[in-house]
Amino acid sequence: MSNLVIVESPAKAKTIKKYLGSGYEVVASMGHIRDLPKSKIGVDIEHGFKPDYIEMKDKKELISSLKKQAKKSDKVYLATDPDREGEAISWHLAYILGLDLNDQNRVTFNEITKSGVKNGMEHPRTINIDLVNAQQARRILDRIVGYKLSPFLWKKVRRGLSAGRVQSVTVRLICDREEEIRKFVSEEYWTIDAKLLASGSRSPFAAKFYGTPEGKMELANQEETDRILAELEGEAFTVGAVKKGIRRKSPAPPFSTSTLQQEASRKLGFQARRTMKAAQELYEGVEVAGMGAVGLITYMRTDSLRISDEAQADAAKYIGEKFGTQYLPPSKRVYKSKSNAQDGHEAIRPTMIEMSPDKVKDSLSADQYKLYKLIWERFLASQMANALYNTVAADIHAGKYLFKASGFSVKFDGFTTLYEEGRDDAEDAEGKLPPIETGDALKVKSLGGNQHFTQPPARYTEASLIKTLEENGIGRPSTYAPTITTILARGYIEREQKALKPTILGEVTTKLMEEQFPNIVNVKFTANMEKSLDEVEEGKEDWVSTLSEFYDEFSATLEQAEKNMEGTRVKIPDEETDIICEKCGRPMVIRLGRYGKFLACSGFPECTNTRRLVEDTGGICPKCGGRIVVKKSKSGRSFYGCENYPTCDFMTWDKPIEEKCPRCGSTLFKKTGRFAKIHCLKEGCGYEKGVSKE
């Protein structure tokens, strides 16, 4: 008996082969084997959007090998990933290998473990054509938008640009946020802060000015603040009403794809692409000492928060044994998925809870370990008891004015003993209050006014952008990483540390899209399109009708845009700098060329002077005294090197800082991560000091 099992990747094939044993041959298709042609649109719009799929050129030998192996096998199983994309790959494989679409030869694995593979093989089914049609509709829709809109942008802006159903609205979100920041008018406000000492206590606690017992007062300027401070001078501070209570804090649910990407960005500094790469490896299987290849997490493309009864029981047993029964919740936790969730898979969790991060650390790469630890701790914490806090809120009277103080102490740490969710915004710090009761007199240690200014909304980070995309129903979690990668590569946005900001090109293109193709960059329209594709997947909508409805309107809009902009071309403004051209004395500007940004003389074409654009760090090279500038590796990672390369070969991953070495006066560098420190790289110096881990 000979059975052939086809998966996407060699790593996955290796892990599954281990569980299936003899009688099964497991091979990889290396992803898609058929696709739309790159040289043309490849869709017959006039005849029901019929796609013109072709065998991929670099897969010819592989396809030939698959056909031979399928021919000599008694049974062929299609075991590609359990999602739309995986279903489509299986459908293409069935077509090329001549398999019967009514045959029950499709198997899926939510986890690549012995039980997961066994369960999948025991429940084969036919290919889900609704899933395939949803993938086809999405692929064709994106192809139509890309291949019809991109040439328009080439003609009206510049060559090499692209537009996309999800990418264009994502760029618009970032542009809109930048416009909010520009238009924001900062307003002054003041606070009065007191440091008070209770009787018998050595440590003062903080109290904030509230107003009067009749209501809250807003302090708009220094004059008003000084007046109140003058009135408070010499007043006795006395404790009024004291309210005590208990606050319960529940754990965050286990990860979905988007929350994993968000948390990995916040806590690990991973970009979405890096997160998904490590997650894919953990799912497909890694070599664990003493166990061989094993999949350590469940399928990582999911928007469900569902957890199997078996996994919950294993987690409860582990928590009871390792932490104590007091850390178990009174009843089984059930997390509700979002209304638009597909719920096809479980949430992301470890496949074997007993495989703690410490047990597998030596078998994993640095990225795999960090991500696995995050997933393992988040899942286990999601099954633990609430944390309990004793809370205290006190009114403090001073003459006719009222201050407020609040604090907490941990009554029971619960799930926080293991894990707490990261945040995009800063929480107001609450301190610990000493024992105080109504009527207690307090001693004033300090009292003063502080000036503040309202702040504009923060630029998006990858974490906050992904959160916004998900909340608005734009794209699907599996598309977030490639979308962000694409708009960065196209030069529509750029990174400024962790923040994402639009480039001039991004803003010019988005403005044009808003004027001529309002629906393509409309958040609600894009979200509704996503709902339509979900309904195709659920068998509620016909995929051809869905495409037709979109195309009729899109085609008319494109035709009108061509008329509106006939004979016109959008100019991308130059980015001004204070750098002076050494040839003619005019200011240099930043321009965008084929290979990225560069400096050019604003006097072009009279002056054709150009220079490389480098980002100066302010640091001095410890080898030759040249400037240290920011450079990019082939993978896009920033490092720091001497401007005099290749004459000087100094480079480092550690960031130069303003502080100078107290021993030799050279630039100091900051190393982050597990062995964080500040150190001098001048040969023979050796100065270093520790820093807090970031």
C-alpha positions in Angstrom: 0.0 0.0 0.0 1.5 3.3 -1.1 0.0 6.7 0.0 1.2 10.1 -1.1 0.7 13.1 1.2 1.3 16.6 -0.3 2.0 19.6 2.0 3.5 23.0 1.3 6.9 23.0 3.0 9.7 20.6 3.5 9.8 21.3 7.3 6.1 20.4 7.6 6.7 17.3 5.4 9.5 16.1 7.7 7.4 16.5 10.8 4.3 14.7 9.4 6.4 11.9 7.9 7.7 11.1 11.4 4.1 10.5 12.6 2.8 8.6 9.6 5.7 6.2 9.3 6.1 3.6 6.5 3.4 3.3 3.9 3.3 7.0 3.4 5.4 9.3 1.3 5.2 13.0 2.3 6.3 15.6 -0.2 6.2 19.4 -0.4 4.6 21.5 -3.2 6.6 24.5 -2.0 3.5 26.7 -1.9 1.4 27.4 -5.0 2.1 25.5 -8.2 -0.4 27.5 -10.4 -1.1 31.2 -10.5 -2.2 34.0 -12.7 0.5 35.1 -15.2 2.7 38.0 -14.3 2.9 39.4 -17.8 -0.8 40.2 -18.2 -4.0 40.6 -16.2 -4.8 36.9 -16.8 -8.6 37.3 -16.1 -11.3 37.1 -18.8 -13.5 39.9 -17.4 -16.0 39.6 -20.3 -16.7 35.9 -19.7 -17.4 35.5 -16.0 -14.0 36.6 -14.7 -12.5 33.3 -15.9 -8.9 33.1 -14.6 -6.1 32.0 -16.9 -4.0 29.9 -14.5 -0.6 28.8 -15.6 1.9 26.4 -14.1 4.6 28.4 -12.4 7.9 28.4 -14.4 10.1 27.6 -11.5 7.9 24.6 -10.5 8.1 22.6 -13.8 10.4 19.9 -12.5 8.5 19.7 -9.2 5.2 19.3 -11.0 6.7 16.6 -13.1 7.9 14.8 -10.0 4.6 15.1 -8.2 2.7 13.7 -11.2 5.0 10.6 -11.3 4.7 10.0 -7.6 0.9 10.5 -7.7 0.6 8.0 -10.6 2.3 5.2 -8.7 0.5 5.9 -5.4 -2.7 4.1 -4.3 -4.1 7.2 -2.7 -3.1 10.9 -2.7 -3.9 13.1 0.3 -3.9 16.9 0.0 -2.7 18.2 3.4 -2.0 21.9 2.7 -2.7 24.5 5.4 -6.2 24.7 6.8 -7.3 28.1 5.4 -8.4 29.7 2.1 -5.0 29.8 0.6 -4.3 26.1 1.6 -7.6 25.0 0.1 -6.8 26.8 -3.1 -3.4 25.1 -3.3 -5.0 21.7 -2.8 -7.6 22.5 -5.6 -4.8 23.5 -8.0 -2.9 20.3 -7.1 -6.0 18.2 -7.7 -6.4 19.8 -11.1 -2.8 19.2 -12.2 -2.7 15.7 -10.8 -6.0 14.8 -12.4 -7.7 14.0 -9.0 -11.5 13.6 -8.6 -12.9 16.7 -6.8 -15.6 14.4 -5.3 -12.9 12.2 -3.7 -12.4 12.6 0.0 -8.7 13.3 -0.2 -8.4 16.6 1.6 -7.0 16.4 5.1 -6.1 19.3 7.5 -4.1 19.6 10.7 -4.8 22.2 13.3 -1.6 21.1 15.0 1.3 19.0 13.8 1.5 16.5 16.6 1.0 12.8 16.7 -2.7 13.2 17.8 -3.2 16.1 15.4 -1.9 14.3 12.4 -3.8 11.1 13.4 -7.1 13.0 13.8 -6.6 14.8 10.4 -5.9 11.5 8.5 -8.9 9.9 10.1 -11.3 12.6 8.8 -10.6 13.2 5.1 -13.2 15.3 3.2 -13.7 16.7 -0.2 -12.2 20.0 -1.2 -14.3 22.9 0.0 -15.2 24.7 -3.2 -16.6 27.7 -1.3 -13.2 28.3 0.3 -11.6 28.0 -3.1 -14.0 30.4 -4.6 -13.4 32.9 -1.8 -9.7 32.7 -2.5 -10.2 33.0 -6.2 -12.5 36.0 -5.8 -9.9 37.7 -3.5 -7.0 37.0 -5.9 -8.9 38.1 -9.0 -10.2 41.2 -7.2 -6.7 42.2 -6.2 -5.4 41.4 -9.6 -8.0 43.7 -11.3 -7.3 46.6 -8.9 -3.5 46.2 -9.2 -3.4 45.7 -13.0 -5.9 48.4 -13.9 -4.9 51.1 -11.3 -1.1 50.7 -11.4 -0.7 51.8 -15.0 -2.9 54.8 -14.2 -0.5 55.8 -11.4 2.5 55.2 -13.7 1.1 57.7 -16.2 -0.1 60.3 -13.7 2.6 60.1 -10.9 5.6 58.0 -11.7 6.6 54.5 -12.9 7.0 51.6 -10.5 4.0 52.6 -8.3 1.3 50.1 -7.3 -2.2 50.3 -5.9 -4.1 47.6 -4.0 -7.4 47.0 -2.4 -6.0 46.7 1.1 -2.6 48.5 0.7 -4.2 51.7 -0.5 -6.6 52.1 2.3 -3.8 51.2 4.8 -1.7 54.0 3.4 -4.7 56.4 3.7 -5.0 55.5 7.4 -1.4 56.5 8.0 -1.8 59.7 5.9 -5.0 60.7 7.7 -3.2 60.3 11.1 -0.3 62.5 9.9 -2.8 65.1 8.8 -4.4 65.0 12.3 -1.0 65.5 13.9 -0.3 68.5 11.6 -3.7 70.2 12.3 -3.5 69.5 16.0 -3.3 72.7 18.1 -1.7 72.1 21.5 -3.4 73.7 24.5 -1.8 74.6 27.8 -3.1 73.2 31.0 -1.8 73.0 34.6 -2.0 70.6 37.5 -1.3 71.0 41.2 0.4 68.0 42.7 1.0 67.4 46.4 3.3 65.0 48.2 1.7 64.2 51.6 2.9 62.3 54.6 0.5 60.4 56.9 1.2 60.0 60.6 3.5 57.1 61.3 4.6 56.8 57.7 8.0 57.5 56.3 7.2 57.6 52.6 5.0 60.4 51.2 2.2 59.7 48.7 0.9 61.6 45.8 -2.4 63.5 45.7 -3.8 65.5 42.7 -5.8 68.7 42.8 -9.4 68.0 41.9 -11.2 71.3 42.5 -13.8 71.8 45.2 -16.3 69.4 46.8 -18.9 71.0 44.4 -17.0 70.0 41.2 -13.9 69.5 39.2 -11.8 72.6 38.2 -9.7 72.9 35.0 -6.5 75.0 35.4 -5.8 76.8 32.1 -2.8 79.0 33.0 -0.1 79.8 35.5 -1.9 82.8 37.0 -4.9 80.7 38.0 -2.7 78.0 39.4 -0.6 80.5 41.4 -3.7 82.0 42.8 -4.9 78.7 44.1 -1.5 77.8 45.4 -1.4 81.1 47.4 -4.8 80.3 48.9 -3.6 76.8 49.9 -0.6 78.2 51.7 -0.8 77.3 55.4 -4.0 75.3 54.9 -4.3 72.0 56.8 -4.6 68.9 54.7 -7.1 66.4 56.2 -8.4 63.1 55.0 -12.1 63.1 54.0 -14.0 60.1 52.7 -12.0 56.9 52.2 -13.4 54.3 49.8 -11.9 50.8 49.9 -12.7 48.0 47.6 -11.5 45.0 45.6 -10.8 45.2 41.9 -10.7 42.1 39.8 -8.5 41.8 36.7 -9.1 39.1 34.1 -6.5 37.6 31.9 -6.3 38.4 28.2 -7.6 35.7 25.9 -5.2 33.4 24.0 -3.7 34.8 20.8 -5.3 35.2 17.5 -3.1 36.1 14.5 -3.6 39.8 14.9 -3.1 40.0 18.7 0.0 37.8 18.3 1.4 40.3 15.8 0.5 43.2 18.1 2.0 41.8 21.3 5.1 40.6 19.5 5.6 44.1 18.3 5.0 45.7 21.7 7.0 43.2 23.8 9.6 41.8 21.5 10.0 44.6 18.9 9.2 42.1 16.1 7.8 43.4 12.8 4.7 41.4 11.7 6.7 39.6 9.0 9.3 38.4 11.5 6.5 37.2 13.9 4.8 35.2 11.2 8.0 33.6 10.0 8.9 32.3 13.5 5.2 31.2 14.1 5.2 29.3 10.8 8.4 27.5 11.8 6.9 26.6 15.3 3.7 25.3 13.6 5.4 23.2 10.9 7.9 21.6 13.3 11.3 22.1 14.8 13.9 19.6 15.9 13.5 19.2 19.6 16.3 17.3 21.5 15.1 13.8 22.3 11.8 14.1 20.3 12.8 14.8 16.7 10.7 17.1 14.6 7.6 18.4 16.4 5.1 21.2 15.9 5.1 23.3 19.0 2.0 25.5 18.3 -1.4 25.2 16.7 -2.1 26.8 13.3 -1.0 30.4 13.5 -3.5 32.0 11.0 -6.7 32.2 13.0 -9.2 34.8 14.2 -10.8 32.4 16.7 -10.5 32.4 20.5 -11.8 28.9 20.8 -9.8 26.3 22.9 -10.4 22.5 22.8 -11.6 20.8 25.9 -8.5 18.6 25.9 -6.1 21.6 25.8 -8.1 23.3 28.6 -7.9 20.2 30.8 -4.2 19.9 30.2 -3.7 23.5 31.1 -5.8 23.2 34.3 -3.7 20.1 35.4 -0.4 22.0 34.7 -1.6 25.1 36.6 -2.8 23.0 39.6 0.5 21.1 39.8 2.9 24.0 39.1 1.2 27.0 40.7 -1.4 25.5 43.1 -5.2 25.0 42.8 -5.8 28.6 44.1 -4.5 29.8 40.6 -7.4 27.9 38.8 -10.5 29.9 38.0 -13.8 28.8 39.6 -15.2 27.7 36.2 -13.8 27.0 32.8 -12.9 30.1 30.8 -14.7 30.7 27.5 -13.6 33.5 25.3 -16.0 34.9 22.7 -14.5 35.5 19.2 -15.4 38.6 17.3 -18.6 38.6 15.3 -16.8 38.5 11.9 -14.4 35.7 13.0 -14.2 32.6 10.8 -13.7 30.3 13.8 -12.3 27.6 11.6 -9.4 26.8 14.0 -8.6 27.2 17.6 -6.8 30.1 19.1 -3.0 30.0 18.9 -1.7 27.8 21.7 1.1 25.4 22.5 0.4 21.9 21.3 1.9 20.4 24.5 1.6 22.5 27.6 4.2 20.4 29.4 6.7 21.6 26.9 7.6 24.8 28.8 9.8 27.4 27.1 12.8 26.4 29.3 12.5 22.8 28.2 12.8 23.6 24.5 15.0 26.7 24.6 18.2 24.9 23.5 16.4 23.5 20.5 15.0 26.8 19.2 16.5 29.9 17.5 16.4 33.2 19.4 13.2 34.3 17.5 11.5 31.0 17.9 12.2 30.9 21.6 11.0 34.4 22.3 7.8 33.9 20.3 7.1 30.4 21.8 7.6 31.8 25.3 5.1 34.6 24.5 2.5 32.1 23.1 3.0 29.6 25.9 2.7 32.2 28.7 -0.3 34.0 27.2 -2.2 30.7 26.7 -1.5 29.4 30.2 -2.3 32.8 31.8 -5.6 32.9 29.9 -6.6 29.7 31.8 -5.7 31.1 35.3 -7.6 32.8 38.0 -8.2 36.6 38.1 -5.8 38.9 39.9 -7.3 40.7 42.9 -6.3 44.2 44.1 -7.2 46.0 47.3 -8.0 49.5 46.2 -8.2 52.8 48.1 -9.5 56.1 47.0 -9.4 59.1 49.3 -10.7 62.6 49.3 -8.3 65.1 50.9 -9.6 68.5 52.0 -7.4 71.6 52.2 -9.5 74.8 53.0 -12.2 75.1 50.4 -10.3 72.9 47.9 -10.3 69.1 47.3 -7.5 66.8 46.3 -7.8 63.1 45.4 -5.4 60.2 46.0 -5.8 56.6 44.9 -3.7 53.5 45.2 -3.8 49.7 45.3 -2.0 46.7 46.7 -2.0 43.2 45.4 -4.3 40.9 47.3 -3.8 37.9 45.0 -1.5 38.0 41.9 -3.5 35.3 40.0 -2.5 35.1 36.3 -0.1 38.1 36.6 2.3 35.8 38.3 3.0 34.6 34.8 2.0 37.1 32.2 0.4 40.6 31.7 -0.7 42.0 28.3 1.3 44.9 26.8 -0.3 48.3 26.1 0.1 50.8 23.3 -0.8 53.7 25.6 0.7 54.6 28.9 -1.3 53.9 32.0 -1.6 56.4 34.8 0.6 55.2 37.5 -1.1 54.4 40.8 1.0 54.1 43.9 0.6 52.5 47.2 -1.3 54.5 49.8 -0.3 54.2 53.5 -3.1 53.3 56.0 -5.3 56.4 56.3 -8.7 57.0 57.8 -11.2 59.9 57.7 -10.1 62.8 59.8 -6.4 62.0 59.7 -4.2 65.1 59.5 -1.5 65.0 56.8 1.8 66.8 56.6 2.6 68.6 53.3 6.1 67.6 52.0 5.7 69.5 48.7 3.1 71.4 46.8 3.5 72.9 43.3 2.0 73.6 40.0 3.0 71.9 36.8 2.6 73.1 33.2 1.4 70.6 30.6 0.4 70.7 26.9 -2.1 68.5 25.2 -0.4 66.1 22.8 -1.4 65.2 19.3 -2.5 61.6 18.5 0.5 59.3 18.2 1.7 58.0 14.8 0.8 54.4 14.2 3.2 51.6 15.2 2.8 48.2 13.6 0.9 47.1 16.6 -1.6 50.0 16.7 -2.0 49.8 12.9 -2.8 46.1 12.9 -5.3 46.8 15.7 -7.0 49.5 13.7 -7.1 47.3 10.5 -8.7 44.5 12.5 -11.2 46.8 14.2 -12.3 48.2 10.9 -12.5 44.9 9.1 -9.8 45.7 6.6 -8.1 42.7 5.1 -7.6 39.6 7.1 -4.9 38.9 9.8 -2.8 36.8 7.4 -2.6 39.9 5.0 -1.4 42.4 7.6 2.3 41.5 7.4 2.6 41.4 3.6 0.6 44.6 3.3 2.9 46.6 5.7 6.0 45.1 3.9 4.6 46.1 0.5 3.8 49.8 1.4 7.2 50.1 3.0 8.9 48.7 -0.1 6.9 50.9 -2.5 8.1 54.0 -0.6 4.6 55.1 0.5 5.5 55.0 4.2 8.7 54.8 6.2 9.7 53.9 9.7 10.8 56.5 12.2 12.0 54.3 15.1 8.8 52.3 15.8 6.4 54.8 14.3 5.1 54.6 10.7 4.8 57.9 8.8 3.8 58.6 5.2 6.4 59.8 2.7 5.7 62.7 0.3 5.0 60.1 -2.4 2.5 58.3 -0.1 0.6 61.5 0.6 0.6 62.6 -3.0 -0.6 59.2 -4.2 -3.3 59.0 -1.5 -4.6 62.5 -2.3 -4.9 61.5 -6.0 -6.7 58.2 -5.0 -9.1 60.1 -2.7 -10.0 62.5 -5.6 -10.3 59.9 -8.4 -11.0 56.6 -6.7 -12.7 57.4 -3.4 -14.1 53.9 -2.8 -10.7 52.2 -3.1 -9.3 54.2 -0.2 -12.6 54.2 1.7 -12.4 52.3 5.0 -16.1 51.3 5.1 -16.2 50.3 1.4 -13.1 48.1 1.9 -14.6 46.5 5.0 -17.9 45.8 3.2 -15.9 44.2 0.3 -14.3 41.9 2.9 -17.7 40.9 4.3 -18.8 40.0 0.7 -15.7 37.7 0.4 -16.5 36.1 3.7 -20.1 35.4 2.5 -18.6 33.7 -0.6 -16.6 31.5 1.7 -19.7 30.7 3.7 -21.6 29.8 0.4 -24.0 32.7 0.8 -22.8 34.7 -2.2 -21.8 33.8 -5.7 -18.2 34.8 -6.4 -18.7 35.9 -10.0 -21.7 38.1 -9.0 -19.6 39.6 -6.2 -16.8 40.5 -8.7 -19.2 41.8 -11.3 -20.9 44.1 -8.8 -17.5 45.6 -7.9 -16.1 45.8 -11.4 -19.0 47.6 -13.0 -18.6 50.6 -10.6 -14.7 50.4 -10.6 -14.5 50.4 -14.4 -16.8 53.4 -14.7 -14.7 55.3 -12.0 -11.4 54.4 -13.9 -12.8 55.7 -17.2 -13.9 58.9 -15.5 -10.5 59.4 -13.8 -8.8 59.0 -17.2 -11.0 61.8 -18.6 -10.6 64.0 -15.5 -6.8 63.8 -15.7 -6.3 63.8 -19.5 -3.0 65.6 -20.3 -2.1 66.2 -16.6 0.6 64.7 -14.4 1.0 65.0 -10.6 4.3 66.4 -9.5 5.9 65.0 -6.4 7.2 67.9 -4.3 10.9 67.8 -3.4 11.7 67.5 0.3 13.7 70.6 1.3 16.9 70.4 3.4 19.4 72.9 5.0 22.3 71.2 3.1 24.0 73.5 0.7 25.2 72.4 -2.7 29.0 72.6 -2.7 29.0 73.3 -6.5 26.6 76.2 -6.8 25.6 77.3 -3.3 21.9 76.5 -3.7 20.0 74.3 -1.2 19.9 70.6 -1.7 16.6 68.7 -1.8 15.7 65.1 -1.2 14.4 63.3 -4.3 13.2 59.7 -4.7 14.9 57.7 -7.4 15.0 54.2 -8.6 17.2 53.1 -5.7 15.6 55.2 -3.0 16.2 58.7 -1.7 19.1 60.8 -2.7 20.3 64.5 -2.4 20.0 66.6 -5.5 20.7 70.3 -6.1 17.5 72.4 -6.3 19.1 74.3 -9.2 18.6 71.3 -11.6 18.9 71.3 -14.6 21.5 74.1 -14.4 23.3 72.2 -11.6 23.3 68.4 -11.8 25.1 67.8 -8.5 23.8 64.8 -6.5 24.9 63.1 -3.3 24.2 60.0 -1.3 21.7 60.6 1.5 23.0 59.5 4.8 21.4 59.8 8.3 24.0 61.3 10.7 23.8 59.9 14.2 26.0 62.6 15.7 28.5 59.9 16.8 32.2 59.9 15.9 34.0 56.8 14.6 36.3 55.4 17.2 38.7 54.2 14.4 39.2 57.2 12.2 37.2 60.1 13.6 34.7 60.2 10.7 30.9 60.6 11.2 28.9 57.5 12.2 25.9 57.2 9.9 22.9 54.8 9.8 23.1 52.1 7.2 20.8 49.2 6.1 21.7 45.6 5.8 20.3 43.5 2.9 17.5 42.4 5.1 16.6 46.0 5.9 17.9 46.0 9.4 19.6 49.2 10.6 23.3 49.2 11.7 25.8 51.9 12.3 29.0 52.5 10.2 31.7 55.0 9.4 31.0 57.4 6.5 34.5 56.7 5.2 33.8 53.1 4.2 35.5 51.3 2.5 38.6 53.2 3.7 37.4 52.6 7.3 35.5 49.4 8.0 34.0 50.3 11.4 30.5 49.0 11.9 28.3 48.0 14.9 24.7 47.0 15.7 24.9 49.1 18.9 23.4 52.6 18.7 25.6 55.7 19.3 24.3 57.9 22.1 25.0 61.6 23.1 26.9 60.6 26.3 30.7 60.6 25.9 33.1 58.1 27.4 34.4 59.4 30.8 37.7 57.7 30.2 38.7 58.7 26.6 36.0 61.2 25.5 34.9 59.0 22.5 31.3 58.3 21.5 29.5 55.7 23.7 27.3 53.0 22.2 24.2 51.3 23.7 23.7 47.6 23.4 20.1 46.5 23.9 18.5 43.1 24.6 19.4 40.4 27.1 22.9 41.8 27.8 22.1 45.5 27.6 24.9 47.9 28.4 26.5 51.2 27.5 30.1 50.8 26.4 33.0 52.4 24.6 34.3 50.8 21.4 37.6 52.7 21.1 40.4 50.2 21.0 42.1 49.8 24.4 39.5 51.8 26.4 37.2 49.0 27.8 34.8 51.4 29.6 31.2 50.0 30.1 28.3 50.3 32.5 25.0 48.4 32.9 21.6 49.7 31.9 18.0 48.7 32.6 16.7 46.2 30.0 14.3 47.7 27.5 
